[in-house]
């Protein structure tokens, strides 16, 4: 019984001390990581995606919490690169599908379907959506950037 009360108190403290995020500003996996924040980018290493152009699964022991979101890295070097310049490695549109954002929606962004355009990382819902993006990269990115200004702080279910 005491253990349950202590666990509940610890979880309550964690929730109070965790940074507050508005609804769905960042696409995260449900639940919390050991670092106390939800997991972003499905656990993929954003540095590997941006710098190497490949999806590499990060590991929980190499974690950075940035803006209330945990990111996993495949190596200590990648973790250090992210910490030195998190803005460079941030996935665009909060990690939501860029094509979805371009039409005013927040769909899951899957790092298996990622693109680097002008040194920025974008993710997409599926192979089909990624192929649609390739037909009009610049237009899709421009529409997403414009829409993101008005939907960033809106819950996905409300769009």
Secondary structure, 3 states (H helix, E strand, C coil): CHHHHHHHHHHHHHHHHCCCCCCCCCCEECCCCCCCCEEEHHHECHHHHHHHCCCCECEEEEEEEECCEEEEECCHHHHHHHHHCHHHHCEHHHHEEHHHHHCCCCCECEEEEEEEECCEEEEECCHHHHHHHHCCHHHHHHHHHHHHHHHCCCCHHHC
